[in-house]
Amino acid sequence: MSQLTFRLGTMAQIVLFHSALGLNNGMHRIAGVFSEAGHTVHMPDFYDGNVFDNVPDGIAYRDEIGFPALAQRASGAIDGLGLEGPIYFGGFSLGAAMAQSFGKRHPQAAGAFLCHAGGVPKPTSWNGDCWLQMHYTEGDEWVDAQQAETLIESARAAGAEASAHVYPGSAHLFGDPTAPEYSPELAQKMWDTILAAIR
């Protein structure tokens, strides 16, 4: 599986997981937000080079491969990085499920940000040493606000700092500069909030 790494500084190690569209140009530009802030960014391509122009095709590929197999690809890529010190995991739409999983169970997880997603509550507790942020619009049809609140409560109960940042409108991939629903204003608010939490 291919692996892309962007290095500009060594302030923090950040792992970003792409959406159902794959590791497209939008993800490269998002990675630039973090690398320009001085962080080192890693982007596992758990779609093995497959990139899609629309969500239905991307979802079809996800279902063809199966989420467990995609998660194994992502896990193998992370293990192969051999990173030291704290790691911040970020995910976008489909990739948010990956970020949530690693934020919960990875021993080096220091923060997890789920963008364009509300997370999926699980019966096991959150990692109290890993902060959690969720970013989505109030009318996003892909997000269940109640599930998001349940996950926030679970993280807080574990002792973690956790918050949901809900934006106006109904755009889904509002942080992807290549998406039709991209909002520079909302995206900047999201980046500012996330970057402020990365230490």
C-alpha positions as CSV (number, residue, x, y, z in Angstrom):
1,M,0.0,0.0,0.0
2,S,1.3,3.4,-0.9
3,Q,2.1,6.0,1.8
4,L,2.5,9.7,1.4
5,T,4.4,11.8,3.9
6,F,4.8,15.6,4.0
7,R,7.6,17.1,6.1
8,L,8.1,20.8,6.8
9,G,8.9,20.7,10.5
10,T,8.9,18.3,13.5
11,M,6.3,19.9,15.8
12,A,3.9,17.0,15.7
13,Q,3.2,13.7,13.9
14,I,-0.2,13.8,12.2
15,V,-1.9,10.9,10.4
16,L,-4.7,11.8,8.1
17,F,-7.2,9.3,6.7
18,H,-9.0,10.1,3.4
19,S,-12.7,10.0,2.6
20,A,-14.5,7.5,0.4
21,L,-13.2,9.5,-2.6
22,G,-9.7,8.2,-1.9
23,L,-6.4,10.0,-1.6
24,N,-7.3,12.7,-4.0
25,N,-6.0,16.2,-4.7
26,G,-8.3,17.6,-2.0
27,M,-6.5,15.5,0.6
28,H,-3.2,16.7,-0.6
29,R,-4.3,20.2,-0.1
30,I,-5.7,19.5,3.3
31,A,-2.3,17.9,4.2
32,G,-0.7,21.2,3.2
33,V,-2.7,23.0,5.9
34,F,-0.9,21.0,8.6
35,S,2.5,20.8,7.0
36,E,2.5,24.6,6.5
37,A,1.8,24.9,10.2
38,G,5.1,23.0,10.8
39,H,3.8,19.5,11.3
40,T,4.8,16.2,9.7
41,V,1.8,14.6,7.9
42,H,1.4,11.0,6.9
43,M,-1.5,9.9,4.7
44,P,-2.1,6.1,4.4
45,D,-3.7,5.3,1.1
46,F,-6.1,2.5,2.2
47,Y,-7.8,2.6,-1.2
48,D,-4.6,1.4,-2.9
49,G,-4.5,4.2,-5.4
50,N,-8.2,4.2,-6.3
51,V,-9.6,7.7,-6.5
52,F,-13.3,8.5,-7.3
53,D,-15.0,11.6,-8.6
54,N,-18.3,11.0,-6.7
55,V,-19.3,9.5,-3.4
56,P,-21.5,6.7,-4.7
57,D,-18.6,5.2,-6.6
58,G,-16.3,5.6,-3.6
59,I,-18.9,3.9,-1.3
60,A,-19.3,1.1,-3.8
61,Y,-15.5,0.4,-3.6
62,R,-15.6,0.5,0.2
63,D,-18.4,-2.1,0.2
64,E,-16.6,-4.2,-2.4
65,I,-13.4,-4.4,-0.3
66,G,-15.2,-4.3,3.1
67,F,-14.4,-2.0,6.0
68,P,-12.5,-4.6,8.0
69,A,-10.1,-5.1,5.2
70,L,-9.7,-1.4,4.7
71,A,-9.0,-1.0,8.4
72,Q,-6.3,-3.7,8.2
73,R,-4.7,-1.8,5.4
74,A,-4.7,1.4,7.5
75,S,-3.4,-0.4,10.6
76,G,-0.5,-2.0,8.6
77,A,0.5,1.4,7.2
78,I,0.6,2.9,10.7
79,D,2.6,0.1,12.1
80,G,5.0,0.5,9.2
81,L,5.7,4.1,10.0
82,G,7.5,3.4,13.2
83,L,6.6,6.7,14.6
84,E,7.9,7.9,18.0
85,G,6.2,10.2,20.5
86,P,2.6,11.5,20.4
87,I,0.5,11.0,17.3
88,Y,-2.6,13.0,16.2
89,F,-5.1,11.1,14.1
90,G,-7.5,12.9,11.7
91,G,-10.1,11.5,9.5
92,F,-12.5,12.8,6.9
93,S,-15.9,11.3,6.4
94,L,-15.2,7.6,5.9
95,G,-11.7,8.2,7.3
96,A,-13.1,9.5,10.5
97,A,-13.9,5.9,11.5
98,M,-10.2,5.1,11.1
99,A,-9.2,8.2,13.2
100,Q,-11.7,7.2,15.9
101,S,-10.4,3.7,16.1
102,F,-6.8,4.7,16.4
103,G,-7.6,7.5,18.8
104,K,-9.3,5.0,21.1
105,R,-6.8,2.2,21.0
106,H,-3.4,3.4,19.8
107,P,-1.0,3.8,22.8
108,Q,0.6,7.0,21.3
109,A,-2.7,8.7,20.4
110,A,-2.7,12.3,21.8
111,G,-5.6,13.6,19.8
112,A,-8.3,12.6,17.3
113,F,-10.3,14.9,15.0
114,L,-13.2,13.5,13.1
115,C,-14.2,15.8,10.2
116,H,-17.4,15.7,8.3
117,A,-18.5,12.9,10.6
118,G,-20.1,12.3,14.0
119,G,-18.3,9.2,15.0
120,V,-19.7,5.8,15.9
121,P,-20.2,5.0,19.6
122,K,-18.7,1.8,20.8
123,P,-19.2,-0.1,24.1
124,T,-15.5,0.1,25.0
125,S,-14.3,3.3,26.6
126,W,-12.3,6.1,25.0
127,N,-8.6,6.6,25.6
128,G,-8.5,9.3,28.4
129,D,-5.1,10.6,27.2
130,C,-6.4,11.4,23.7
131,W,-8.6,14.5,23.1
132,L,-11.5,14.2,20.7
133,Q,-13.0,16.8,18.3
134,M,-15.8,16.3,15.9
135,H,-16.6,18.8,13.1
136,Y,-19.7,18.7,11.0
137,T,-22.6,20.8,9.8
138,E,-26.0,20.8,11.6
139,G,-27.8,19.5,8.5
140,D,-25.3,16.9,7.3
141,E,-27.4,13.9,6.3
142,W,-24.4,11.6,6.9
143,V,-24.2,12.5,10.6
144,D,-26.3,11.3,13.5
145,A,-26.1,14.0,16.1
146,Q,-27.2,11.7,18.8
147,Q,-24.4,9.3,18.1
148,A,-22.0,12.2,18.1
149,E,-23.2,13.2,21.5
150,T,-22.9,9.7,22.8
151,L,-19.3,9.4,21.7
152,I,-18.5,12.8,23.3
153,E,-20.0,11.7,26.6
154,S,-18.0,8.4,26.4
155,A,-14.8,10.3,25.8
156,R,-15.4,12.7,28.6
157,A,-16.3,9.9,31.0
158,A,-12.8,8.5,30.3
159,G,-11.3,11.8,31.3
160,A,-10.6,13.1,27.8
161,E,-11.2,16.6,26.5
162,A,-14.0,16.1,24.0
163,S,-16.1,18.6,21.9
164,A,-18.4,18.7,18.9
165,H,-18.1,21.7,16.6
166,V,-21.3,22.1,14.6
167,Y,-21.4,24.5,11.7
168,P,-24.3,26.1,9.9
169,G,-25.7,24.6,6.8
170,S,-25.8,21.1,5.4
171,A,-22.6,20.7,3.5
172,H,-20.7,17.4,4.0
173,L,-17.1,17.8,2.7
174,F,-17.0,21.5,3.4
175,G,-13.3,21.3,4.3
176,D,-12.2,19.7,1.0
177,P,-11.2,22.5,-1.4
178,T,-11.9,20.3,-4.4
179,A,-15.5,19.5,-3.3
180,P,-18.5,21.3,-4.7
181,E,-19.7,22.1,-1.1
182,Y,-16.4,23.5,0.0
183,S,-16.7,26.5,2.3
184,P,-13.4,28.5,2.8
185,E,-14.9,30.2,5.9
186,L,-16.1,27.1,7.6
187,A,-12.9,25.2,6.6
188,Q,-10.7,27.9,8.2
189,K,-12.7,27.8,11.4
190,M,-12.2,24.0,11.5
191,W,-8.5,24.2,10.8
192,D,-8.0,26.9,13.4
193,T,-9.7,24.9,16.1
194,I,-7.8,21.7,15.3
195,L,-4.4,23.3,15.0
196,A,-5.0,25.1,18.3
197,A,-5.4,21.7,20.0
198,I,-2.2,20.1,18.6
199,R,0.6,20.7,20.9
